[in-house]
Amino acid sequence: RLRGGAGGAPGELLFQAWAPPLGFSTFGVKQLSPGGPWDPPRWPSGDPEPWIENEHLRVLFDPTTGHLREIQNLAKGFSLPVFQSFYWYNASAGDALNPQASGAYIFRPNASAPFPVAKRAATRLLKTALVQELHQNFSAWCSQVLRLRPGQPYLELEWTVGPIPVSDGLGKEVISRFETPLRTAGRFYTDSNGRQVLERRRDYRPTWNLSQSEPVAGNYYPVNTRIFIKDQKVQLTVLTDRSQGGSSILDGSLELMVHRRLLNDDNRGLAEPLDEPGADGRGLVVRGRHLVLLDTAAAAAELHRPRAQEMVTPPYVVLAPGPGPHLRQFSGLRRALPPNVHLLTVEPRGAGSLLLRLEHLFERGESRNGSQPVTLDLTTLFSAFTITSVREMALGGDVPLHSVSRLLWNTATGTPKPCPVPPLDPRRVRLEPMEIRTFLASVRY
């Protein structure tokens, strides 16, 4: 997807592309005629039933307000009312009773209820064979595109926020909030560094009795790749393309912080407000993506685990003039890895050596299929080289695993015995859920 930007390009170039695992594909682009951009069919605002769909999802919108109204999972035959919009918290400037202001390090709104950016969005609907989109314009500084492509089992939200206006003297902390009728009982879930999923409970800490003084900021948690809410049957997951703060301030809702512009220093060392002017002096503009997944709670991990990994490590897009390389497609693997395994590292370590890391993407028990152990044959996995010998290393790749000496702690039941390192068979490398294994391989190209 090639987009026109600030340079004034008139439109977008869309085509379907596919790249093999650990490989690349090359595509040539030519301008066939010097004419203006093709204008795809558009549906005007005020459509009695605005919607977009593909074979997996149908997404409905409110014809009056332009907001997201409902997501239907066509493959499994259920739907969920989902309202999404943008809001901003009024950043605290501090006062005599509590001088702490919102700033670069501190999130402290002066009220629990955020303000809507707009109650309605101007919309434009676009449908082609390659994409269906609804464009929402909430204000001069906040807009969004909701997008479905063929074969895509998630709804893509591409938002653009900024420059945040502050001429009213109010610092603003902007969120995207999703509201549903799910009965979540104060519980929501966020990831830890893209791996373990942690349950969060509003106004609760598992190891001490919490006296909550900040009902919003005290319930925000880091979201590296995903946040979700669920009941006994249905799960709504939102994947992020960067680390953001997130929470579920109201039952059945989740929210993510997308942009901030503040007018006061929080006295935590920066010694200036979080108010970057940008190149034009008007403030920063931020563009990002959220992927929204709707599935049954039992099967949700089979979708959000690999998709979150794709968000973290997307394919590189390289543009170059000329005819391109003679080799149009290449894969470094003889076969694709199982969907619950990720090749984390392929790193040269001197002549004829590579550091390899493989990780299991799923946690134990979160998926009937994905959480099963996996056994791989390293000797026949790669196409670009042949592995002649393998040593298993510690996670950092600096010392052999058998040389690692772990501390053994005395407990009420005695001192545990060290676990011996089993002999390595590179033809049968087993990965348990959430396990990462590191190998130093001698290779012949």
N, C-alpha and C positions, 0 to 999 in steps of 0.2 A: 504494500500500500504506500504510494508516494503522494505526499500531500504538499499543496502550495502553502507557503507561509508568508512571513512579513515582506518577502520580496515581490509580492503581487502576482504569484502564479495563479492562473485562472481556475484550477480545479484539481482533481485527483486522478491518478492512474490506478486502476484496480485490475488485478488478475490473480488467478489461483496459482499458488506455488507450493511445492513440496520438496523437502530435503530429506535424504536418507539419514539413518542414525550415524552419529559421529562422522558427518560428511557434508557435502555441499551440492547444490544445484545452481546452474548458471542460466540466466534468461537474458535474451536480447530485446531491446526496446527501440523501435523506430517510429519516427513521425511519418505517417502515410500521406498526409496532406497538410498544408499550412493553414487550414481553416480554423475557426474558433472551436471551443470545447463543445463536445456533444452534451446536450441538455437531457438528462434522463427524466423519465416520467415522475411527476411529483403530485401528491395529493394535497389540496389546500387545507389550511386550518379550518376548524369547524366541521370536519368530517363527522358524521353521526356515530361512527364506530371506528375511531382510529386504532390500528393494531399493526403489529409486525409479527412474522412467524417464519419458522423453518420446520424441518421434520421432527425436531426435538421440543421446541417451545413455541407457544403463542403468548405474546405480550400485549396487554390491553391498556389503553390510556383514557383518562377522563376527557371527554370532548369539550367540557367547559373550561377546566383549569389547565389542561395539558399535562397533568402529572401522571406518573406511572400509577396504574390502578390494580392490575392483577397479572400474575404469571401462571401460565398453565403448562404443566408437564405432560406433553402429548403422549410420550412413550409409555408412561405409567398411569395415565388417566386420572390425575388429580390436579387441583389448582390451589393457589393461595392468594388472597388479597394482599397486595404489597403497595404501600404508599411511600414514595421517595421524594425528598426535596432538600434544598439547602437552607441552612439557618446560620445565624451568627450569635455567639455569646458576647455580651458587653464586657470587655476586659476591665477588671478592677484597677482603679488608679491608686488604691490605698486610701486610708483615712486615719483619723486620730485613734480609733479603737483598734484597727488592724492596719498597720502601715504597709503590709505586704501587697505589692502590685503585681499584676501579670507582666511577664517579661520573657526574655529569651529562654530562661530556665524554669520559670514558674508559670503554670496555668491556673489562674484563679479568677473565674467569672464573678461578677458582682450579683448575679441572680441565677437561679437554677433553670429558668425557662429561657430558651434562646428565641431570637426574633427571626421570623421567616425572611429570606431575601426577597421573595415575592409570593403573593398568593396565587398568581397565575403565571403561566409561561406561554409565550408566543411559540407556536410549533410549526414545523414543516416536515412532511412525510415524504420519504424517498424510497422507491422500491425498484430494484433491478434484479437481474438473474444472479448477480454476484453478492448483493448485500441489500438488506432492508434496514432503514434507519428512521428514527424520529429525532429531529433536532429541536431542542428546547432552549429558548432564550429567556432567562429569568430577569436579567437586568443588563445594563451596559457593561457590567464587570463579572457576570456569572452566566455561563451557558453549558450545555451538555448535549452529547449525541448518544442515544441508546441504539445499539446495533446488534443485528443477528446476521450471521453468514451461514450458507449451507454446511451441514455437518457439525455445526457448533452447538454443543450441549449447554451453553451458558449465555447469559445476556451480558454484553459488554457496555459499560458506561464510561465514556470518555468525556471528562469534565475539564473546563477551563475557567479558572477563577483569578480575578485580579485585573487591574490594580484595585485593591480594596480601598474604598473611599474613606477618608478620615477627616473630611472638612467639617463634619459635625462635632469634632473633638472627642470622638469615641473610638478607642481601640477595639478591633473586632477579631474574633477567633471563629473561623468558618468551618462548619461541619456538613457532611452529607448524612442524612438520617433516613433509615428505613423503618417503617412501622407496619406491623402485622397483627393479626388476632391470636398468634401463638401464645399459649399459657406457659410462660418460662419460669415463673416463681423466682424471679430475681437472679437467675443463673444465665451465664453466657460463657463463651469459650474463646480463648485466644491461643496463638502458638508461641513457642519459645524458640527463637532463632530458626524458624521454619521447620522445626522437627516435632518435639513433644507438644501435644495440645493440653492446655491447662484449663480446668474449670474455675470460673470466677463467680463469686456471689456478691451481689450488691450490698454495700454497708456491712461487710463481714471479712474477718481475717481468721484463718484456721488455727492460729496459735495464740491469740490473745483476744480479749473482749474489746472490740473497737467502739470508741465514742466518736461518731462521725461529725466532723465540723465543716467539711467541704463536700456536700452531697454530689457535686458534679466531678470536680477534680479528684476527689478521694476515691472515685470509682473508675478512673481512667487507667488503662493498662497499655503497655507497648504491643503493637500489632505489627509483626514483621512480614507475615505473608497472608494471614487469614484470621477472620473473626466469624463466629456463627452462633445462632440461637436455634433451639429445637424444642419440640415437645415429644410425646411418646411415639409419634408417627412421622412427623415432617421436620426437615432441617433446611434452614436458609443460611447459606454461606456466602460471604463476600471476600474475595481475594484481592490483595493490594499489590501494586507494582513497586512499592517502596515502604519503608517503615513509617507507621503513623500511630497516633494515639487513638484509642477506641474504647467504647463502653456500651452498656445497655442501661441507660438511665431510667427508662420506663419498661415495664414488662412487655414482651413482644416486639421490642425495638432494638436496633443497634445503630451506632453512629461512628463515623470516622472523621478525624480532624484533617482538613485538606489544605488550609492556608491560615496564616496569622499575620496581623499587622498591628503593632502596639505603640503607644505613645509615651510610656513610662518605663524607666529602668527598674528591674526587680532587685537591684542591689545584691547580685550574686557574682559580680566580677566583670561583667561585660562593660559596665559603665556607660551604656547608651541604650536607648529603646530599640526594640526589634522593628525597625522602620527603614528598611533598605529602599532607596529611591529608584534603583534600576538605571538603565542606560539613558532613559528619557526623562528621569526625574519624577515620574508619576507613580512609581511603585512597581513591585514585582508581579508578573503574571505566571501562574502555575498551571500546567496541564498534566493530567494523570489519568489512570484507568483503574476501574474496579470491575471485576468479573463477578456476576451474581449467579449462584448455583442453587437450584431448587430440586431436592431429591428426598427420598425417604430417609429417615434417620439411620436405618440399618445399612443402607447402601451408599450414604453420602461420601464416606472416606474414599471409596473407589473412584470418585470423580474429583474431589478437591485435592487429594494427594498429588497425582501427576500434574494436574493443571497448575497448582501452586509452584511446582518445580519448574514448569515451563515459564511461569511469570518471572521467577528468580533468574533463570538462565535462558533467556530467549535467544533465538538464532541471530547471528550477526548479519546485518545487511550492508553490503559493500557496493558502492557505485563507482564505475570507472568507464571512461570513453573507450571506443574501439570495439573490435569483434569479440573480445573476451578470450578466455583460455580454450585450448583445443579440447580439453577434457571437460565435458558438460556436466558430468555427475560422478560423484565418488562417495564411497562409504568406507570408513576405517574398520567396520565390523563385518564379520561374515554373516551374522544374523542379528536381529534386533534383540536387545536385552528384555527380560520379562518386565512388565509394566510396574512392578514394585521394586525394581532395582535401578539405581542411578550410578553411572560412571562419574564419580566425583572429581577425580584427578587423573590426568595423563601428563606427566611432567618429565622432561629429559633430565637425567642425572649422570652426565658424563657420556663418553663414547660407548654406545651399545647398551645403555641402561635407561630404564624408565621407572618412575615412581607411579604406581597405580593405586587408586582408592576406589572402593565400591561400597555403596551404602544401600541399606534396606530402607525404603521410604515410609513404611507403615509401622504403626504401633501394634503391640500385641492385643488382639481381641477387638480391634476397631473395624475389621472387615473380614468376612468369611473367607474370601479368596486372597485378598491382598496381604493379610497378616500371616500367611503361611511362610515357613522358612523356604529359602531358595538355594539350589545347588547349581554351580556354574563350572564349566570347563574353561579355564583360562588359556589352555594351550591351543585351542581351536577357535577362540573368540575373535581375534583380530585378523584383519586382512592385509594390513600394511607391513606387518612384521611377524616373525615367528619367535615365540618365547622359548628360550633354551634352558633357563633355570629361574627359580623364584625363591625369594626369602621373604617371610612375613616380618613386618616391622611394627614398631609401636605407632600409635596414631600420628605422631609428628613426623614419622619417616626418618628419624635420626639414629635410632638404635634398633637392633634386632629384637623381636618380641621376646625371645627366650632370655635376653639379658635384662629385662625389666624386673626390678625387685620391688614388690609392693609391700607397704607397711601392713603388719598383721596386728590387730587390736585385741587385747584381752577383753572378753565379755563374760556375762554371767554363766554362759554355757561352756566357757573354755576358749582357748586360742585356736582359730581356724587354721587348717593346713593350707599351704600355698597350692594353687591349682597348677598342675603341670601343663606346659604348652604341648598340645597334641602334634604329632608329625604332620607336616603340610603335604597334601596331595593336590597339585595345581589342577588336576583333572576333576576334582570334586571339592570345590570351595563352597562352603555352606555359610549363608548369611541368615541370622536370626532377625526378628523384627527390631528395627531401630539400630541395628548393628552397623558399624563402619569398620572395614578391614583394609589394611594398608600393606602393599607388597612392593618390593624392589625386584624388578625383573631384568634379567639379561636378555637382550633381543638381537635377532639377526634380520636386517631389512632385505 
